[in-house]
Amino acid sequence: MPAATPWTEKYRPKDSSGFVDNEEAFSCIRKWLTSWKLGTPSKRAAFLHGPTGVGKTLSVSLLAGELGFDLVEMNASDNRTREAVERIAGMAASESDLRMGRKAIMLDELEGMSGTEDRGGLAAVASLVRKTRSPVVLAAANAWDPKFSSLRESCLLVEFKRIPIRSIVSKLREICVLEGIAVEEEALRVIAERARGDLRSAIIDLQALGQGMSRLSYSDVSWLDPRDRQDPIFDVLRNIFNAETVQRARNALNTSDVDYEMVFEWVYENAPYQIPNLGDLAQAMRALSNADILLTRARSGRHWHLLPYAIEEFTGGVAVSRTQRPRGWTPFKFPQRIRDMSRTRAERAIRAELARKLARRCHTSTAAAINEYLPYLRLISRQSEAEAERIAKYLDLNEEERCYLTR
Amino acid sequence: MQDLSFELWTEKYRPRTLDDIIDQREVVDRLKGFVRARSMPHCLFAGPPGTGKTTAALCLARDLFGDAFTESFAELNASDERGIDVIRERVKSFARTRSLGEIPFKILVLDEADNMTSDAQQALRRTMERYTETCRFILACNYSSRIIEPIQSRCAPFRFLPLADEDIAERLRAVAKAEGVELAESGVRAILEESSGDLRKAYNMLQAAGAFGKCVDEKVIYLVAGRVHPVEVQEMLKAALQGNFIAAREKLRRILVEYGVAASDLVRQVHTEVYRFNIPENLKAELVSRIGEADYRISEGANDEVQFSALLAQLALFAQERRGGR
């Protein structure tokens, strides 16, 4: 497989023996699907509910394969108007009697269906569920959403739970072995804990961090701060970059718990990787720079009313500038600026102190000391150890500051 | 260079009294008048970097105060002090005690005064009025137009001009001789070209070049200039012009983080390079306007890396249009 294959695809279980967690839900679906072979059961639809990344879609596609159903899928990225649902429904009602190979219909990410864009979509689903002659599987994170109340009654409810950390760790370990990555147990724990029961996002994180590395240690992943990803930031990012309207991109951020400054950093880091066309990229970077100055003004003058404009610029402005997607799968990268901040903090502190000493000597500002004097002093220091020693004495430098000069 | 201790030549050869100052004739003559009268107004020193503003203030104070110099003279740097409150406190404690010498006032130099916001300058103006009996201010700045009208009208204005090439050349030769550094004429010309009237920069270049321990000619000077202005700047622009934004941003990060180059300097460098870029002429004006906007935003406190990245992406796009790409 090419390197760009998402590990979530590459390591997807091939058959039902590879489906380990949520066994109860899995056997419940199996029983219900099997019953279709004997005639139409009382519940014509199953409603799978539970958090993302725990195997709802996977379980259905594995079982459909095992029991000989052709799975017809429809998910959030398709346009789900009444007409679209009815077209599928018609297909399900007519063809299933005629052929031996039966169809099963899956409507995934049902919560994405509502409001104005999917006009009448949910009503069409309800009607499909009543009339269908093929198994219909619905999936959503929260079945108890009021908009599903009428649907719920006519469906077999199947609950999926978060994947335990222990299970995630063992899956990740298995992948590392196959990828030839020597990994520290502690590193896997960090990734697994951050995923909060979402196996898919854990695997995506692992690929982003570990692909192409021969070893992965705790320090490689320890900067992943669980606070930053209560709502997995990767989902927010994906939704922003894939949004087709400014509003949707903004909502991707506003409906999550992720700190907006953190999202800004992630979008800024990833824009050039996610936006291959230069014209699009220039427009996106301009939106980011506009957001940056708006955020600056909001902070410095306490003009918090500017915040919505800033957010729309760095979510929507970036999203709508993209007319082309990158070829192949492009993992999200952790923001370099956040990494640098901790790495260079110590160095900057040393430089600042050195600049203060230099500024006092030269009757100038620390900024001028850094720009007008320091480069020359470093050049001289690197020429000779003895000169470096003399400069250190002249400016009364400590050992760290002296090292900075010769580095 | 044979000395056992190190000293920056900008400090070692800084004039000690007004009589030692060779340039800025008119300015120095008027300052000498203050010394004779044993009195002075608040002053505004305006001019480019390295033209002697701080030196003139130091010499004036030394000539006026003599032995009482250290307790009667203080320097504050507006861009290093956080906020007007800090400045006000410092002024208060400095001006509260009377000068010990015969001169009834002290001198406070406020450097880079044009970096203060106009609100801070308003507050400064009240402080100046309040302590005017005991403390005279010398405000130093690059542009007097950035100083608010009420302060300008309370100060005697002094304009510092860029030093003439011949004067800098003469100084360089004298220092080189005193320091035992062999300085070729081509080296002098190269320093003049690189320092454009900034004596401080000229001295620093000569001193760094001297550390290479051979004859300072143009090659050595360009070597120094190249090391001081990281090659990354050129590499960054080159990557952007080739359409490789990701590589350009990597370079940008090195320049800002590892070299610690100030964004304001980088803006200036990029601006001077614009006319060498291989992009359509009509887009150069557009690019300059974007650079100006980025400069202003950075001075407002925006993030330098983000603002620069937007410029680099724009540059990459313009260069692509030149090549006839989409």
Interface residues (C-beta under 8 A of the other chain):
Chain A: Y268 P272 Y273 N277 L278 G279 L281 A282 A284 M285 R286 L288 S289 D292 I293 T296 R297 S300 Q336 R337 D340 T344 R348 R351 A359 R361 C362 H363 T364 S365 T366 A367 A368 I370 N371 E372 Y373 L374 P375 Y376 L379 I380 Q383 S384 E387 R390 I391 K393 Y394
Chain B: L4 S5 F6 E7 L8 T10 E11 P49 T54 L58 E75 N77 S79 D80 D111 E112 R200 K201 N204 M205 Q207 A208 A211 F212 G213 V224 R227 V228 G243 F245 I246 R249 R253 V257 E258 Y259 G260 V261 A262 D265 A294 R297 E300 G301 A302 N303 E305 V306 Q307 S309 A310 L312 A313 Q314 A316 L317 Q320 G325 R326
